[in-house]
Amino acid sequence: MKPQIISLDKAYSTDAIKSKLKKDKIQYRIPNRKNAKKPERLLP
């Protein structure tokens, strides 16, 4: 079973990975220090 929301590190936020996540209809977010405590969801 795949998770619905994946938390991507900046090192893994390449366009190839993002496009694959969009193709599989998986939501992802990229945390940074500003929103680490209250993460914002980035919808693909």
Secondary structure as UniProt FT lines:
FT   STRAND          5..7
FT   HELIX           10..12
FT   HELIX           15..23
FT   TURN            24..25
FT   STRAND          27..29
FT   TURN            34..35
//
